[in-house]
Amino acid sequence: MLVATRRRRGFVLVAVIFFAVLLFSSVAAFMRRSTVDAAIVRNRDAAARAEALARGGIQLAGALILQDRIDETERLAAETRFDAWAAVNDSPILTADGGELRLQVADSGARLNINALVDAEGTPTPNAEAFLVHFFEKVIDEMPGRPEEKLYDPDELARNLLDWVDADDVRQQGGLEDAYYQEQDPRYRAANRPLLSVEEIGLVEGFDRKLADALEPYLTVYPLAGSSGINPNTAPSWVLAALYFGSGSDFRLASRKKVRGILRGREGGDMFCAGGEDQACTWFDDVIGGQVYPEPSFQSDVFHVRAEGIYGDVRRRIDAVLDRGGENPPRILSWQLR
């Protein structure tokens, strides 16, 4: 009888310990789950606030470029680093609730418009192929890696890109443009229209992801139609190095010395313009020493905007392209939430 009682007590003790451990584990799991859920809610809330802040940044940029258009009615119409929209670059805006907004605004002329190499009928303009060959040689040479890792043919790349954007389906050197693309999986065809994004270059024969990424900092596809080239007032140094100038058949890319001269002029307050526009500006043809291809763009209605909203460790970024050329508000040509 005594032994049976002790056994029952032992069983009860084991059962109590078992359920106590089970209860403790359940409570611990519940606490962990509650902590995780709370963190998820906080991050979700921070993400929503960061996205809203980024969207507000796009609206702010739109207002600034509209104000700039109004201001240009009273002065020379040219985009410069001294415009209101440029003043917000690299100047974080802090909010009362602990957020931070970072804005980057640039006119389309701050990059090379790859679509400016064909005319309205979709025919490559004179100097297009020669320019692309020199430009690709420069970019490939400056890509990281050993020469044997960069086995690209600039001449072939130039012809293939022009075949992609020109209006016909015949290769520059004869044959069908689609022959290569129809052998891919999945099959596709040459666009025979302006590029719709810089990333689209990766679809062109001969261009891999590595080369397309190397080209991205130089290029834009806006405006989709038109012959406007680089704006020497706003383009960064690496884009200025893609200025192609000369006369007759003697054209070349801008040297480092030329680029430094342009940058020194900008730092000294010079505003470049086309010859004969205004006595208050510096004629760019005189500065560069020849004609420029594609013809420089000093005024633009299309702007690239990057707005990043930050709350703590949570960031949301919107990359947008705005066109202020129509009615208010600016028209959104591209929108990517990252």
Helices and strands as residue ranges (DSSP letters): H 2-71, G 72-74, H 84-87, E 93-94, E 100-107, G 108-110, E 112-113, G 114-117, H 128-142, G 147-149, H 154-165, G 181-183, G 198-203, H 209-215, G 216-218, E 219-220, H 237-240, E 244-247, E 250-253, H 256-267, E 272-273, E 282-283, H 284-288, E 291-293, E 302-311, E 314-323, E 331-337
